[in-house]
Amino acid sequence: MIASGQIRAIQDTLKSVPCRIIPTSFEAEDVNLVGFPLHPLSRWDSCAQALSEFKSHGVMMRLPLFWQLEVLLWYACRTVPAPIFLNDPENMPVGAAALQLGGMDTVVTEQRDAGIFAEYVQKENEVVPKNWIIVHRADDTWSVPTSLSDCKVAQEVHLFPGLPILSQCPALMTEISGTPRFHIAQGNRFEPSANTFETPSKDAVPSFTLDIPRITAGGMCVCGDLIYTQAL
């Protein structure tokens, strides 16, 4: 994904801004990769909500370390509280062992990994973890692997790693089959006419207006927020 001019304009001064920096691409080799600032006190609130809803006892992170989400996940795990285990996505044998012997009952991973890892764990352990938090890349198709049909699954869509644009309330987390439904991630503003997503400003971290993939508004959720789905 090509970063906006607003993001590129801040690159020369980014090192002097008191902030946490996340990459603007999911791929380390992306030639358009630059840094995106988050407020140093920012937290992964949607993940913390899912962990609380699942009553997680142990959390396995299978997101690439390049994404810089381990600290944000650690803070989210503290709210439960639950220990966190970092598993290299390419090292599935260690992940399967940790699920079987280490008390991990919740997997945090991306959609591209979820189905592959679930099938591997089913083969090795004969039991698939009951709780999953799945990160969708904004430009991917947002879907849940059928191998997780008997699990609890919370989904969210990230524009960049660590920048959710869509997340789910507990009511939407119960929906496994069909088209995934979401809310605009809390603390941000969606402008439907321009199809842009505006992040909040705080202290030295400015607000950013970002283009996002098209989404379709649906009905009102039981929680009171408007529902959105991926535009076809």
C-alpha positions as CSV (number, residue, x, y, z in Angstrom):
1,M,0.0,0.0,0.0
2,I,1.3,3.4,-0.9
3,A,1.4,5.8,2.0
4,S,-0.4,9.1,1.7
5,G,1.4,12.4,1.2
6,Q,0.4,13.4,4.7
7,I,2.3,10.4,6.1
8,R,5.3,10.9,3.9
9,A,5.5,14.6,4.9
10,I,6.1,13.6,8.6
11,Q,8.9,11.1,7.9
12,D,11.8,13.6,8.3
13,T,10.5,14.7,11.7
14,L,9.1,11.4,12.9
15,K,12.2,10.5,15.0
16,S,11.7,13.6,17.1
17,V,8.0,12.9,17.8
18,P,7.3,11.1,21.1
19,C,5.3,8.2,19.7
20,R,5.2,4.5,18.9
21,I,6.0,3.7,15.2
22,I,4.3,1.0,13.2
23,P,5.0,0.1,9.6
24,T,2.7,1.2,6.8
25,S,2.9,-2.2,5.1
26,F,2.4,-5.8,6.1
27,E,5.5,-6.7,4.1
28,A,9.0,-5.9,5.2
29,E,10.2,-5.8,1.5
30,D,7.6,-3.3,0.4
31,V,9.4,-0.4,-1.4
32,N,6.7,2.0,-0.2
33,L,7.2,1.2,3.4
34,V,7.5,4.2,5.8
35,G,6.6,4.7,9.5
36,F,3.3,5.7,11.0
37,P,3.0,7.3,14.5
38,L,0.8,6.1,17.3
39,H,0.5,7.9,20.6
40,P,2.8,6.3,23.1
41,L,-0.2,5.5,25.4
42,S,-2.2,4.0,22.6
43,R,-3.6,0.5,23.3
44,W,-5.1,-2.4,21.3
45,D,-8.5,-1.9,22.9
46,S,-10.5,-4.1,20.5
47,C,-8.1,-7.0,21.2
48,A,-8.4,-6.5,25.0
49,Q,-12.2,-6.5,24.6
50,A,-12.1,-9.8,22.7
51,L,-9.7,-11.4,25.3
52,S,-12.1,-10.3,28.1
53,E,-15.1,-11.7,26.2
54,F,-13.4,-15.0,25.7
55,K,-12.1,-15.1,29.3
56,S,-8.7,-16.2,27.8
57,H,-6.3,-18.1,30.1
58,G,-3.2,-18.0,27.8
59,V,-2.6,-16.1,24.5
60,M,-0.4,-17.2,21.6
61,M,0.7,-14.5,19.1
62,R,1.4,-15.7,15.6
63,L,1.7,-12.3,14.0
64,P,5.0,-11.4,12.3
65,L,7.3,-9.6,14.7
66,F,7.9,-7.1,11.9
67,W,4.4,-5.8,12.6
68,Q,5.5,-4.4,16.0
69,L,2.4,-5.6,17.8
70,E,3.8,-7.6,20.6
71,V,3.9,-4.7,23.1
72,L,0.3,-3.7,22.3
73,L,-0.8,-7.3,22.7
74,W,1.1,-7.6,26.0
75,Y,-0.9,-4.6,27.3
76,A,-4.1,-6.2,26.1
77,C,-3.3,-9.4,27.8
78,R,-2.7,-7.5,31.1
79,T,-6.3,-6.5,31.1
80,V,-7.5,-10.1,31.4
81,P,-4.9,-11.0,32.7
82,A,-3.3,-13.8,30.7
83,P,0.3,-14.7,29.8
84,I,1.5,-14.2,26.3
85,F,3.5,-16.6,24.2
86,L,5.2,-15.4,21.0
87,N,5.3,-18.1,18.2
88,D,7.1,-17.5,14.9
89,P,4.4,-18.2,12.3
90,E,6.9,-20.4,10.4
91,N,7.5,-22.6,13.6
92,M,4.2,-24.4,13.8
93,P,5.5,-27.4,15.7
94,V,6.5,-25.2,18.7
95,G,3.1,-23.5,18.4
96,A,1.2,-26.8,18.5
97,A,3.3,-27.9,21.5
98,A,2.6,-24.7,23.4
99,L,-1.1,-25.2,22.8
100,Q,-1.0,-28.7,24.0
101,L,1.3,-28.3,27.0
102,G,1.5,-24.6,27.8
103,G,-2.1,-23.7,28.7
104,M,-2.6,-21.5,25.7
105,D,-6.3,-21.3,24.7
106,T,-6.4,-18.2,22.4
107,V,-4.5,-17.6,19.1
108,V,-3.9,-14.1,17.7
109,T,-3.0,-14.3,14.1
110,E,-3.8,-13.0,10.6
111,Q,-6.4,-14.5,8.3
112,R,-3.7,-15.8,5.9
113,D,-2.2,-18.0,8.7
114,A,-5.4,-19.0,10.6
115,G,-6.6,-21.8,8.4
116,I,-3.2,-23.3,7.8
117,F,-2.3,-23.3,11.5
118,A,-5.7,-24.6,12.5
119,E,-5.4,-27.6,10.1
120,Y,-1.8,-28.3,11.4
121,V,-2.9,-28.2,15.1
122,Q,-5.9,-30.4,14.3
123,K,-3.6,-33.0,12.8
124,E,-1.0,-32.8,15.6
125,N,-3.1,-32.3,18.7
126,E,-6.5,-33.4,17.4
127,V,-8.0,-30.3,19.1
128,V,-8.2,-26.8,17.7
129,P,-7.9,-23.9,20.2
130,K,-11.3,-22.6,21.1
131,N,-10.6,-18.9,20.8
132,W,-9.2,-16.9,17.9
133,I,-8.5,-13.2,17.2
134,I,-8.0,-12.8,13.5
135,V,-6.5,-9.7,11.8
136,H,-7.5,-9.1,8.2
137,R,-5.3,-7.1,5.9
138,A,-7.5,-4.3,4.5
139,D,-6.8,-5.2,0.9
140,D,-7.5,-8.9,1.4
141,T,-10.9,-10.7,1.3
142,W,-12.2,-10.8,4.8
143,S,-13.3,-14.3,5.6
144,V,-13.0,-16.9,8.3
145,P,-11.6,-20.4,7.5
146,T,-14.2,-23.1,7.7
147,S,-11.9,-25.0,10.1
148,L,-12.8,-22.5,12.8
149,S,-16.6,-23.0,12.5
150,D,-16.8,-24.5,16.1
151,C,-14.5,-21.8,17.7
152,K,-15.1,-18.3,19.1
153,V,-13.7,-15.8,16.7
154,A,-13.2,-12.1,16.9
155,Q,-12.2,-10.4,13.7
156,E,-10.8,-6.9,12.9
157,V,-9.5,-5.2,9.8
158,H,-6.2,-3.3,9.9
159,L,-5.1,-0.7,7.3
160,F,-1.6,-1.0,8.6
161,P,-0.3,-3.5,11.2
162,G,-1.6,-2.1,14.5
163,L,-4.1,0.3,13.0
164,P,-7.6,-1.2,13.1
165,I,-10.1,0.4,11.0
166,L,-12.9,-2.1,11.7
167,S,-13.5,-4.2,14.7
168,Q,-16.3,-6.3,16.3
169,C,-18.4,-5.9,19.4
170,P,-19.2,-9.1,21.5
171,A,-22.5,-9.5,19.5
172,L,-20.7,-9.6,16.2
173,M,-18.0,-12.0,17.6
174,T,-20.7,-14.7,17.8
175,E,-21.2,-14.7,14.0
176,I,-18.9,-17.3,12.4
177,S,-20.6,-18.1,9.1
178,G,-21.7,-15.7,6.5
179,T,-20.3,-12.3,5.6
180,P,-18.2,-10.8,8.5
181,R,-19.8,-7.7,10.0
182,F,-17.9,-4.9,11.7
183,H,-18.1,-1.5,13.4
184,I,-15.7,1.4,12.8
185,A,-12.9,1.0,15.2
186,Q,-13.4,3.2,18.3
187,G,-11.8,6.6,18.5
188,N,-11.7,7.1,14.7
189,R,-14.1,8.7,12.3
190,F,-15.3,7.4,8.9
191,E,-16.4,9.8,6.2
192,P,-18.6,7.7,3.8
193,S,-18.8,10.3,1.0
194,A,-15.0,10.4,0.6
195,N,-14.4,6.8,1.9
196,T,-11.8,8.1,4.3
197,F,-10.8,7.2,7.8
198,E,-9.7,9.9,10.2
199,T,-7.5,9.1,13.2
200,P,-7.6,11.3,16.3
201,S,-4.9,13.8,17.1
202,K,-3.3,13.8,20.6
203,D,-0.3,15.7,21.9
204,A,2.4,15.7,19.3
205,V,0.8,13.0,17.1
206,P,-1.3,14.6,14.4
207,S,-4.6,13.4,12.9
208,F,-4.4,11.6,9.6
209,T,-7.0,11.2,6.9
210,L,-6.5,7.9,5.2
211,D,-8.1,6.2,2.2
212,I,-9.6,2.8,3.0
213,P,-11.1,0.0,0.9
214,R,-14.8,0.5,0.2
215,I,-17.2,-0.7,2.8
216,T,-21.0,-1.0,2.8
217,A,-23.2,0.2,5.6
218,G,-25.9,-2.1,6.9
219,G,-28.3,-2.1,9.7
220,M,-27.9,-1.1,13.3
221,C,-26.3,-3.6,15.7
222,V,-27.9,-4.5,19.1
223,C,-25.0,-2.6,20.7
224,G,-26.2,0.6,19.0
225,D,-23.5,1.1,16.4
226,L,-23.8,1.0,12.7
227,I,-22.7,-2.2,10.9
228,Y,-20.3,-2.3,7.9
229,T,-19.3,-5.1,5.6
230,Q,-16.7,-5.4,2.8
231,A,-18.0,-3.9,-0.4
232,L,-18.2,-6.5,-3.2
